[in-house]
Amino acid sequence: MKAAVYDGSKITIKDVPDPEIKESQALVRVKMICGTDLAIVKGDLPTPTPIILGHEFVGQV
């Protein structure tokens, strides 16, 4: 699967291993991300990097 990884200067789409989904869990395709993630990328919210963005999102199960 793909992950948007922010390294402090740019977002890179990287291949990451598919997670193992347990019976009580769901895999969600992210459609939109939180405004906080945009603030991180714009430099308005200093954050250690690299970081995978998307801590709050709208998605499709």
Biopython code that builds the backbone (N, CA, C, O; Angstrom):
import numpy as np
from Bio.PDB.StructureBuilder import StructureBuilder

atoms = [
    (1, "MET", "N", (0.831, -1.162, 0.000)),
    (1, "MET", "CA", (0.000, 0.000, 0.000)),
    (1, "MET", "C", (0.880, 1.231, 0.000)),
    (1, "MET", "O", (2.099, 1.116, 0.130)),
    (2, "LYS", "N", (0.294, 2.399, -0.142)),
    (2, "LYS", "CA", (1.032, 3.657, -0.225)),
    (2, "LYS", "C", (0.851, 4.455, 1.063)),
    (2, "LYS", "O", (-0.186, 4.363, 1.719)),
    (3, "ALA", "N", (1.866, 5.238, 1.416)),
    (3, "ALA", "CA", (1.796, 6.160, 2.546)),
    (3, "ALA", "C", (2.403, 7.487, 2.121)),
    (3, "ALA", "O", (3.414, 7.523, 1.420)),
    (4, "ALA", "N", (1.775, 8.582, 2.555)),
    (4, "ALA", "CA", (2.323, 9.915, 2.317)),
    (4, "ALA", "C", (3.238, 10.238, 3.490)),
    (4, "ALA", "O", (2.767, 10.450, 4.607)),
    (5, "VAL", "N", (4.545, 10.277, 3.241)),
    (5, "VAL", "CA", (5.530, 10.503, 4.298)),
    (5, "VAL", "C", (6.117, 11.901, 4.127)),
    (5, "VAL", "O", (6.643, 12.243, 3.068)),
    (6, "TYR", "N", (6.020, 12.702, 5.187)),
    (6, "TYR", "CA", (6.566, 14.053, 5.166)),
    (6, "TYR", "C", (7.918, 14.026, 5.851)),
    (6, "TYR", "O", (8.023, 13.559, 6.986)),
    (7, "ASP", "N", (8.976, 14.528, 5.173)),
    (7, "ASP", "CA", (10.338, 14.454, 5.713)),
    (7, "ASP", "C", (10.854, 15.797, 6.227)),
    (7, "ASP", "O", (12.039, 15.926, 6.532)),
    (8, "GLY", "N", (9.985, 16.783, 6.323)),
    (8, "GLY", "CA", (10.388, 18.094, 6.788)),
    (8, "GLY", "C", (10.492, 19.108, 5.673)),
    (8, "GLY", "O", (10.537, 20.313, 5.925)),
    (9, "SER", "N", (10.532, 18.625, 4.423)),
    (9, "SER", "CA", (10.603, 19.562, 3.296)),
    (9, "SER", "C", (9.633, 19.215, 2.176)),
    (9, "SER", "O", (9.226, 20.087, 1.408)),
    (10, "LYS", "N", (9.266, 17.948, 2.083)),
    (10, "LYS", "CA", (8.354, 17.541, 1.013)),
    (10, "LYS", "C", (7.604, 16.277, 1.417)),
    (10, "LYS", "O", (8.015, 15.551, 2.322)),
    (11, "ILE", "N", (6.505, 16.035, 0.729)),
    (11, "ILE", "CA", (5.737, 14.806, 0.923)),
    (11, "ILE", "C", (6.143, 13.832, -0.171)),
    (11, "ILE", "O", (6.164, 14.185, -1.351)),
    (12, "THR", "N", (6.465, 12.610, 0.222)),
    (12, "THR", "CA", (6.823, 11.559, -0.727)),
    (12, "THR", "C", (5.841, 10.405, -0.548)),
    (12, "THR", "O", (5.545, 10.003, 0.577)),
    (13, "ILE", "N", (5.347, 9.884, -1.644)),
    (13, "ILE", "CA", (4.486, 8.701, -1.589)),
    (13, "ILE", "C", (5.398, 7.486, -1.616)),
    (13, "ILE", "O", (6.170, 7.288, -2.554)),
    (14, "LYS", "N", (5.294, 6.668, -0.558)),
    (14, "LYS", "CA", (6.162, 5.491, -0.439)),
    (14, "LYS", "C", (5.329, 4.226, -0.331)),
    (14, "LYS", "O", (4.209, 4.238, 0.178)),
    (15, "ASP", "N", (5.902, 3.137, -0.822)),
    (15, "ASP", "CA", (5.284, 1.828, -0.616)),
    (15, "ASP", "C", (5.605, 1.361, 0.797)),
    (15, "ASP", "O", (6.758, 1.406, 1.227)),
    (16, "VAL", "N", (4.596, 0.919, 1.506)),
    (16, "VAL", "CA", (4.773, 0.365, 2.850)),
    (16, "VAL", "C", (4.040, -0.972, 2.891)),
    (16, "VAL", "O", (3.127, -1.200, 2.098)),
    (17, "PRO", "N", (4.430, -1.858, 3.806)),
    (17, "PRO", "CA", (3.768, -3.160, 3.875)),
    (17, "PRO", "C", (2.283, -3.028, 4.207)),
    (17, "PRO", "O", (1.887, -2.166, 4.991)),
    (18, "ASP", "N", (1.467, -3.891, 3.602)),
    (18, "ASP", "CA", (0.048, -3.941, 3.966)),
    (18, "ASP", "C", (-0.068, -4.365, 5.418)),
    (18, "ASP", "O", (0.624, -5.290, 5.844)),
    (19, "PRO", "N", (-0.931, -3.710, 6.188)),
    (19, "PRO", "CA", (-1.113, -4.125, 7.578)),
    (19, "PRO", "C", (-1.890, -5.433, 7.646)),
    (19, "PRO", "O", (-2.656, -5.765, 6.741)),
    (20, "GLU", "N", (-1.683, -6.163, 8.725)),
    (20, "GLU", "CA", (-2.487, -7.359, 8.961)),
    (20, "GLU", "C", (-3.756, -6.918, 9.678)),
    (20, "GLU", "O", (-3.695, -6.399, 10.792)),
    (21, "ILE", "N", (-4.898, -7.125, 9.044)),
    (21, "ILE", "CA", (-6.173, -6.682, 9.577)),
    (21, "ILE", "C", (-6.813, -7.822, 10.361)),
    (21, "ILE", "O", (-7.046, -8.909, 9.833)),
    (22, "LYS", "N", (-7.092, -7.544, 11.642)),
    (22, "LYS", "CA", (-7.757, -8.532, 12.486)),
    (22, "LYS", "C", (-9.261, -8.477, 12.248)),
    (22, "LYS", "O", (-9.766, -7.517, 11.665)),
    (23, "GLU", "N", (-9.976, -9.505, 12.699)),
    (23, "GLU", "CA", (-11.413, -9.602, 12.474)),
    (23, "GLU", "C", (-12.174, -8.402, 13.039)),
    (23, "GLU", "O", (-13.214, -8.022, 12.501)),
    (24, "SER", "N", (-11.669, -7.808, 14.110)),
    (24, "SER", "CA", (-12.357, -6.688, 14.758)),
    (24, "SER", "C", (-11.919, -5.325, 14.209)),
    (24, "SER", "O", (-12.312, -4.296, 14.758)),
    (25, "GLN", "N", (-11.110, -5.292, 13.131)),
    (25, "GLN", "CA", (-10.576, -4.049, 12.584)),
    (25, "GLN", "C", (-11.063, -3.837, 11.149)),
    (25, "GLN", "O", (-11.646, -4.731, 10.535)),
    (26, "ALA", "N", (-10.811, -2.638, 10.633)),
    (26, "ALA", "CA", (-11.173, -2.324, 9.253)),
    (26, "ALA", "C", (-10.014, -1.558, 8.609)),
    (26, "ALA", "O", (-9.322, -0.791, 9.279)),
    (27, "LEU", "N", (-9.813, -1.766, 7.331)),
    (27, "LEU", "CA", (-8.831, -1.017, 6.564)),
    (27, "LEU", "C", (-9.576, 0.130, 5.884)),
    (27, "LEU", "O", (-10.609, -0.085, 5.249)),
    (28, "VAL", "N", (-9.048, 1.358, 6.021)),
    (28, "VAL", "CA", (-9.725, 2.546, 5.501)),
    (28, "VAL", "C", (-8.848, 3.221, 4.450)),
    (28, "VAL", "O", (-7.659, 3.445, 4.677)),
    (29, "ARG", "N", (-9.432, 3.540, 3.314)),
    (29, "ARG", "CA", (-8.745, 4.306, 2.263)),
    (29, "ARG", "C", (-8.961, 5.784, 2.576)),
    (29, "ARG", "O", (-10.096, 6.259, 2.598)),
    (30, "VAL", "N", (-7.879, 6.503, 2.816)),
    (30, "VAL", "CA", (-7.962, 7.912, 3.201)),
    (30, "VAL", "C", (-8.337, 8.761, 1.994)),
    (30, "VAL", "O", (-7.735, 8.641, 0.927)),
    (31, "LYS", "N", (-9.344, 9.627, 2.173)),
    (31, "LYS", "CA", (-9.803, 10.528, 1.117)),
    (31, "LYS", "C", (-9.407, 11.980, 1.394)),
    (31, "LYS", "O", (-9.126, 12.728, 0.457)),
    (32, "MET", "N", (-9.380, 12.387, 2.664)),
    (32, "MET", "CA", (-9.001, 13.743, 3.054)),
    (32, "MET", "C", (-8.255, 13.670, 4.380)),
    (32, "MET", "O", (-8.499, 12.772, 5.185)),
    (33, "ILE", "N", (-7.335, 14.627, 4.608)),
    (33, "ILE", "CA", (-6.583, 14.642, 5.855)),
    (33, "ILE", "C", (-6.929, 15.876, 6.673)),
    (33, "ILE", "O", (-7.553, 16.814, 6.175)),
    (34, "CYS", "N", (-6.520, 15.864, 7.920)),
    (34, "CYS", "CA", (-6.783, 16.943, 8.863)),
    (34, "CYS", "C", (-6.012, 18.206, 8.496)),
    (34, "CYS", "O", (-4.930, 18.133, 7.914)),
    (35, "GLY", "N", (-6.570, 19.356, 8.837)),
    (35, "GLY", "CA", (-5.902, 20.622, 8.611)),
    (35, "GLY", "C", (-4.581, 20.743, 9.360)),
    (35, "GLY", "O", (-3.691, 21.478, 8.932)),
    (36, "THR", "N", (-4.447, 20.023, 10.481)),
    (36, "THR", "CA", (-3.181, 20.034, 11.219)),
    (36, "THR", "C", (-2.054, 19.495, 10.348)),
    (36, "THR", "O", (-0.937, 20.010, 10.395)),
    (37, "ASP", "N", (-2.331, 18.475, 9.563)),
    (37, "ASP", "CA", (-1.315, 17.927, 8.667)),
    (37, "ASP", "C", (-0.867, 18.976, 7.655)),
    (37, "ASP", "O", (0.315, 19.059, 7.324)),
    (38, "LEU", "N", (-1.809, 19.775, 7.167)),
    (38, "LEU", "CA", (-1.453, 20.835, 6.229)),
    (38, "LEU", "C", (-0.578, 21.882, 6.913)),
    (38, "LEU", "O", (0.352, 22.407, 6.301)),
    (39, "ALA", "N", (-0.870, 22.191, 8.183)),
    (39, "ALA", "CA", (-0.055, 23.146, 8.934)),
    (39, "ALA", "C", (1.366, 22.627, 9.115)),
    (39, "ALA", "O", (2.318, 23.406, 9.078)),
    (40, "ILE", "N", (1.518, 21.316, 9.312)),
    (40, "ILE", "CA", (2.853, 20.716, 9.439)),
    (40, "ILE", "C", (3.628, 20.909, 8.148)),
    (40, "ILE", "O", (4.787, 21.321, 8.178)),
    (41, "VAL", "N", (3.006, 20.617, 7.018)),
    (41, "VAL", "CA", (3.672, 20.717, 5.723)),
    (41, "VAL", "C", (4.025, 22.175, 5.406)),
    (41, "VAL", "O", (5.078, 22.443, 4.827)),
    (42, "LYS", "N", (3.153, 23.116, 5.782)),
    (42, "LYS", "CA", (3.409, 24.535, 5.516)),
    (42, "LYS", "C", (4.470, 25.117, 6.452)),
    (42, "LYS", "O", (4.939, 26.235, 6.238)),
    (43, "GLY", "N", (4.854, 24.358, 7.498)),
    (43, "GLY", "CA", (5.849, 24.842, 8.442)),
    (43, "GLY", "C", (5.272, 25.637, 9.591)),
    (43, "GLY", "O", (6.020, 26.202, 10.389)),
    (44, "ASP", "N", (3.945, 25.693, 9.690)),
    (44, "ASP", "CA", (3.282, 26.442, 10.757)),
    (44, "ASP", "C", (3.231, 25.683, 12.074)),
    (44, "ASP", "O", (2.932, 26.277, 13.110)),
    (45, "LEU", "N", (3.512, 24.404, 12.061)),
    (45, "LEU", "CA", (3.477, 23.572, 13.264)),
    (45, "LEU", "C", (4.727, 22.693, 13.283)),
    (45, "LEU", "O", (4.719, 21.609, 12.700)),
    (46, "PRO", "N", (5.806, 23.141, 13.946)),
    (46, "PRO", "CA", (7.045, 22.349, 13.973)),
    (46, "PRO", "C", (6.795, 20.940, 14.518)),
    (46, "PRO", "O", (6.198, 20.767, 15.581)),
    (47, "THR", "N", (7.257, 19.951, 13.776)),
    (47, "THR", "CA", (7.017, 18.554, 14.120)),
    (47, "THR", "C", (8.244, 17.736, 13.734)),
    (47, "THR", "O", (8.819, 17.961, 12.669)),
    (48, "PRO", "N", (8.661, 16.776, 14.590)),
    (48, "PRO", "CA", (9.777, 15.898, 14.199)),
    (48, "PRO", "C", (9.427, 15.127, 12.921)),
    (48, "PRO", "O", (8.286, 14.703, 12.740)),
    (49, "THR", "N", (10.396, 14.955, 12.056)),
    (49, "THR", "CA", (10.180, 14.226, 10.813)),
    (49, "THR", "C", (11.264, 13.170, 10.638)),
    (49, "THR", "O", (12.321, 13.307, 11.254)),
    (50, "PRO", "N", (11.068, 12.132, 9.841)),
    (50, "PRO", "CA", (9.924, 11.908, 8.968)),
    (50, "PRO", "C", (8.681, 11.513, 9.765)),
    (50, "PRO", "O", (8.774, 10.983, 10.872)),
    (51, "ILE", "N", (7.532, 11.781, 9.183)),
    (51, "ILE", "CA", (6.256, 11.481, 9.817)),
    (51, "ILE", "C", (5.275, 11.053, 8.737)),
    (51, "ILE", "O", (5.276, 11.609, 7.639)),
    (52, "ILE", "N", (4.447, 10.079, 9.040)),
    (52, "ILE", "CA", (3.354, 9.701, 8.140)),
    (52, "ILE", "C", (2.150, 10.532, 8.550)),
    (52, "ILE", "O", (1.673, 10.436, 9.681)),
    (53, "LEU", "N", (1.664, 11.347, 7.627)),
    (53, "LEU", "CA", (0.551, 12.219, 7.908)),
    (53, "LEU", "C", (-0.768, 11.458, 7.881)),
    (53, "LEU", "O", (-0.847, 10.351, 7.350)),
    (54, "GLY", "N", (-1.799, 12.063, 8.459)),
    (54, "GLY", "CA", (-3.128, 11.469, 8.401)),
    (54, "GLY", "C", (-3.637, 10.995, 9.746)),
    (54, "GLY", "O", (-4.270, 9.941, 9.814)),
    (55, "HIS", "N", (-3.381, 11.749, 10.846)),
    (55, "HIS", "CA", (-3.834, 11.311, 12.166)),
    (55, "HIS", "C", (-5.343, 11.451, 12.338)),
    (55, "HIS", "O", (-5.935, 10.734, 13.144)),
    (56, "GLU", "N", (-5.973, 12.356, 11.599)),
    (56, "GLU", "CA", (-7.430, 12.467, 11.530)),
    (56, "GLU", "C", (-7.775, 12.556, 10.051)),
    (56, "GLU", "O", (-7.102, 13.266, 9.304)),
    (57, "PHE", "N", (-8.797, 11.858, 9.625)),
    (57, "PHE", "CA", (-9.055, 11.790, 8.200)),
    (57, "PHE", "C", (-10.508, 11.428, 7.925)),
    (57, "PHE", "O", (-11.248, 11.020, 8.820)),
    (58, "VAL", "N", (-10.892, 11.586, 6.684)),
    (58, "VAL", "CA", (-12.151, 11.083, 6.160)),
    (58, "VAL", "C", (-11.763, 9.966, 5.210)),
    (58, "VAL", "O", (-10.858, 10.119, 4.390)),
    (59, "GLY", "N", (-12.452, 8.845, 5.326)),
    (59, "GLY", "CA", (-12.056, 7.724, 4.487)),
    (59, "GLY", "C", (-13.196, 6.829, 4.069)),
    (59, "GLY", "O", (-14.357, 7.057, 4.408)),
    (60, "GLN", "N", (-12.835, 5.812, 3.327)),
    (60, "GLN", "CA", (-13.775, 4.825, 2.814)),
    (60, "GLN", "C", (-13.354, 3.454, 3.301)),
    (60, "GLN", "O", (-12.218, 3.029, 3.090)),
    (61, "VAL", "N", (-14.282, 2.760, 3.957)),
    (61, "VAL", "CA", (-14.002, 1.410, 4.459)),
    (61, "VAL", "C", (-14.111, 0.425, 3.325)),
    (61, "VAL", "O", (-13.914, -0.773, 3.526)),
]
sb = StructureBuilder()
sb.init_structure("model")
sb.init_model(0)
sb.init_chain("A")
sb.init_seg("    ")
for serial, (resi, resn, name, xyz) in enumerate(atoms, 1):
    if name == "N":
        sb.init_residue(resn, " ", resi, " ")
    sb.init_atom(name, np.array(xyz, "f"), 0.0, 1.0, " ", f" {name:<3s}", serial, name[0])
structure = sb.get_structure()
